[in-house]
């Protein structure tokens, strides 16, 4: 199982839409926060019909970003083994 954590600068940035929209299976992973937000905004526009984020939503999304390794995480998710570390440091499956 892949273990990921916060605070390690060379890790990729990841997010899961289900943290905001129960039932939505979209996940995104990118090398930088800016690249991740591009993916998040595109998903919001095309799937949820959201044109832009309010400052509150932006802050909530930013706080929900996890760190890990995209390539390994993508491979594990194929088999239902996605595993990111939450803000308290405990592991959670996606």
C-alpha atoms as an extended CHARMM CRD file, in Angstrom:
* protein
*
        94  EXT
         1         1  UNK       CA              0.0000000000        0.0000000000        0.0000000000  PROA      1               0.0000000000
         2         2  UNK       CA              1.2670000000        3.4820000000       -0.8730000000  PROA      2               0.0000000000
         3         3  UNK       CA              1.8450000000        5.8000000000        2.0520000000  PROA      3               0.0000000000
         4         4  UNK       CA              1.8300000000        9.5050000000        1.3870000000  PROA      4               0.0000000000
         5         5  UNK       CA              2.2120000000       12.4670000000        3.6620000000  PROA      5               0.0000000000
         6         6  UNK       CA              2.1430000000       16.2080000000        4.0530000000  PROA      6               0.0000000000
         7         7  UNK       CA              5.0620000000       18.5740000000        4.2170000000  PROA      7               0.0000000000
         8         8  UNK       CA              7.4500000000       16.8630000000        1.8280000000  PROA      8               0.0000000000
         9         9  UNK       CA              8.1590000000       19.4020000000       -0.9130000000  PROA      9               0.0000000000
        10        10  UNK       CA              8.9140000000       17.0350000000       -3.8100000000  PROA      10              0.0000000000
        11        11  UNK       CA              5.5560000000       15.2620000000       -3.6170000000  PROA      11              0.0000000000
        12        12  UNK       CA              2.7360000000       15.7180000000       -6.1180000000  PROA      12              0.0000000000
        13        13  UNK       CA             -0.5580000000       17.4280000000       -5.2060000000  PROA      13              0.0000000000
        14        14  UNK       CA             -3.8100000000       15.4110000000       -5.1730000000  PROA      14              0.0000000000
        15        15  UNK       CA             -7.4900000000       15.9650000000       -4.4860000000  PROA      15              0.0000000000
        16        16  UNK       CA            -10.7330000000       14.0060000000       -4.6140000000  PROA      16              0.0000000000
        17        17  UNK       CA            -14.0010000000       15.7030000000       -5.5750000000  PROA      17              0.0000000000
        18        18  UNK       CA            -15.9640000000       13.4020000000       -3.2990000000  PROA      18              0.0000000000
        19        19  UNK       CA            -14.6450000000       15.5020000000       -0.4050000000  PROA      19              0.0000000000
        20        20  UNK       CA            -17.0330000000       18.1900000000       -1.7020000000  PROA      20              0.0000000000
        21        21  UNK       CA            -19.6060000000       16.3530000000       -3.8360000000  PROA      21              0.0000000000
        22        22  UNK       CA            -20.5660000000       12.9500000000       -2.4240000000  PROA      22              0.0000000000
        23        23  UNK       CA            -20.8740000000       10.4630000000       -5.2350000000  PROA      23              0.0000000000
        24        24  UNK       CA            -18.4340000000       12.2370000000       -7.5690000000  PROA      24              0.0000000000
        25        25  UNK       CA            -15.5130000000        9.9360000000       -8.3590000000  PROA      25              0.0000000000
        26        26  UNK       CA            -13.2310000000       12.5660000000       -9.9330000000  PROA      26              0.0000000000
        27        27  UNK       CA             -9.6970000000       12.6710000000       -8.5690000000  PROA      27              0.0000000000
        28        28  UNK       CA             -6.8680000000       14.8510000000       -9.7950000000  PROA      28              0.0000000000
        29        29  UNK       CA             -3.1320000000       14.7550000000       -9.3510000000  PROA      29              0.0000000000
        30        30  UNK       CA             -0.4820000000       17.1900000000      -10.5610000000  PROA      30              0.0000000000
        31        31  UNK       CA              3.0750000000       18.2270000000       -9.9100000000  PROA      31              0.0000000000
        32        32  UNK       CA              2.1520000000       21.6760000000       -8.6120000000  PROA      32              0.0000000000
        33        33  UNK       CA             -0.7990000000       23.3050000000       -6.9020000000  PROA      33              0.0000000000
        34        34  UNK       CA             -1.3120000000       25.5900000000       -9.9230000000  PROA      34              0.0000000000
        35        35  UNK       CA             -1.5410000000       22.5960000000      -12.2850000000  PROA      35              0.0000000000
        36        36  UNK       CA             -3.9170000000       20.8770000000       -9.8830000000  PROA      36              0.0000000000
        37        37  UNK       CA             -6.2030000000       23.9220000000       -9.7540000000  PROA      37              0.0000000000
        38        38  UNK       CA             -6.3560000000       23.9710000000      -13.5580000000  PROA      38              0.0000000000
        39        39  UNK       CA             -7.6840000000       20.4020000000      -13.4640000000  PROA      39              0.0000000000
        40        40  UNK       CA            -10.0740000000       21.1780000000      -10.6170000000  PROA      40              0.0000000000
        41        41  UNK       CA            -11.4930000000       24.2330000000      -12.3730000000  PROA      41              0.0000000000
        42        42  UNK       CA            -11.9400000000       22.3400000000      -15.6430000000  PROA      42              0.0000000000
        43        43  UNK       CA            -13.7560000000       19.5330000000      -13.8210000000  PROA      43              0.0000000000
        44        44  UNK       CA            -15.9520000000       22.0430000000      -12.0000000000  PROA      44              0.0000000000
        45        45  UNK       CA            -16.8890000000       23.7600000000      -15.2620000000  PROA      45              0.0000000000
        46        46  UNK       CA            -17.6070000000       20.6330000000      -17.2870000000  PROA      46              0.0000000000
        47        47  UNK       CA            -19.2230000000       18.3850000000      -14.6840000000  PROA      47              0.0000000000
        48        48  UNK       CA            -20.6510000000       20.6200000000      -11.9530000000  PROA      48              0.0000000000
        49        49  UNK       CA            -21.3360000000       23.7340000000      -14.0920000000  PROA      49              0.0000000000
        50        50  UNK       CA            -19.2400000000       25.9100000000      -11.7740000000  PROA      50              0.0000000000
        51        51  UNK       CA            -17.6960000000       28.9090000000      -13.5160000000  PROA      51              0.0000000000
        52        52  UNK       CA            -15.4250000000       30.0880000000      -10.7090000000  PROA      52              0.0000000000
        53        53  UNK       CA            -14.7160000000       29.5140000000       -7.0360000000  PROA      53              0.0000000000
        54        54  UNK       CA            -15.6010000000       31.9700000000       -4.2930000000  PROA      54              0.0000000000
        55        55  UNK       CA            -12.7560000000       32.7890000000       -1.8910000000  PROA      55              0.0000000000
        56        56  UNK       CA            -14.3590000000       30.4500000000        0.6880000000  PROA      56              0.0000000000
        57        57  UNK       CA            -14.5660000000       27.5260000000       -1.7390000000  PROA      57              0.0000000000
        58        58  UNK       CA            -11.0140000000       28.2010000000       -2.9270000000  PROA      58              0.0000000000
        59        59  UNK       CA             -9.7960000000       28.0400000000        0.6910000000  PROA      59              0.0000000000
        60        60  UNK       CA            -11.7140000000       24.8060000000        1.3320000000  PROA      60              0.0000000000
        61        61  UNK       CA            -10.3230000000       23.2020000000       -1.8210000000  PROA      61              0.0000000000
        62        62  UNK       CA             -6.8010000000       24.3460000000       -1.0170000000  PROA      62              0.0000000000
        63        63  UNK       CA             -7.0700000000       22.9210000000        2.5090000000  PROA      63              0.0000000000
        64        64  UNK       CA             -8.1790000000       19.5530000000        1.0680000000  PROA      64              0.0000000000
        65        65  UNK       CA             -5.1400000000       19.0750000000       -1.1520000000  PROA      65              0.0000000000
        66        66  UNK       CA             -3.0900000000       16.0310000000       -0.1880000000  PROA      66              0.0000000000
        67        67  UNK       CA              0.4490000000       15.1500000000       -1.1650000000  PROA      67              0.0000000000
        68        68  UNK       CA              1.6950000000       11.9010000000       -2.6720000000  PROA      68              0.0000000000
        69        69  UNK       CA              3.0380000000       10.4080000000       -5.8850000000  PROA      69              0.0000000000
        70        70  UNK       CA              0.6770000000       10.5570000000       -8.8660000000  PROA      70              0.0000000000
        71        71  UNK       CA              2.0800000000        7.6290000000      -10.8480000000  PROA      71              0.0000000000
        72        72  UNK       CA              2.0300000000        5.1970000000       -7.9540000000  PROA      72              0.0000000000
        73        73  UNK       CA             -1.3170000000        6.4480000000       -6.6690000000  PROA      73              0.0000000000
        74        74  UNK       CA             -2.9320000000        6.0910000000      -10.1040000000  PROA      74              0.0000000000
        75        75  UNK       CA             -1.7310000000        2.4960000000      -10.3520000000  PROA      75              0.0000000000
        76        76  UNK       CA             -3.0160000000        1.5880000000       -6.8790000000  PROA      76              0.0000000000
        77        77  UNK       CA             -6.3930000000        3.2720000000       -7.4750000000  PROA      77              0.0000000000
        78        78  UNK       CA             -7.0280000000        0.8810000000      -10.3570000000  PROA      78              0.0000000000
        79        79  UNK       CA             -7.2470000000       -1.8480000000       -7.7390000000  PROA      79              0.0000000000
        80        80  UNK       CA             -9.1000000000        0.1180000000       -5.0490000000  PROA      80              0.0000000000
        81        81  UNK       CA             -5.9730000000        0.6350000000       -2.9660000000  PROA      81              0.0000000000
        82        82  UNK       CA             -5.7990000000        4.4490000000       -3.0540000000  PROA      82              0.0000000000
        83        83  UNK       CA             -4.3910000000        5.7280000000        0.1740000000  PROA      83              0.0000000000
        84        84  UNK       CA             -3.6990000000        9.3410000000        1.1160000000  PROA      84              0.0000000000
        85        85  UNK       CA             -2.8120000000       10.7670000000        4.4800000000  PROA      85              0.0000000000
        86        86  UNK       CA             -5.3470000000       13.1880000000        5.8850000000  PROA      86              0.0000000000
        87        87  UNK       CA             -4.4980000000       16.4390000000        7.6710000000  PROA      87              0.0000000000
        88        88  UNK       CA             -4.3110000000       14.6670000000       11.0400000000  PROA      88              0.0000000000
        89        89  UNK       CA             -1.7040000000       12.2590000000        9.7400000000  PROA      89              0.0000000000
        90        90  UNK       CA             -3.9140000000        9.1810000000        9.6900000000  PROA      90              0.0000000000
        91        91  UNK       CA             -4.2730000000        7.0860000000        6.5670000000  PROA      91              0.0000000000
        92        92  UNK       CA             -7.5390000000        6.9890000000        4.6790000000  PROA      92              0.0000000000
        93        93  UNK       CA             -8.6060000000        5.0320000000        1.6500000000  PROA      93              0.0000000000
        94        94  UNK       CA            -10.3520000000        6.7610000000       -1.2110000000  PROA      94              0.0000000000
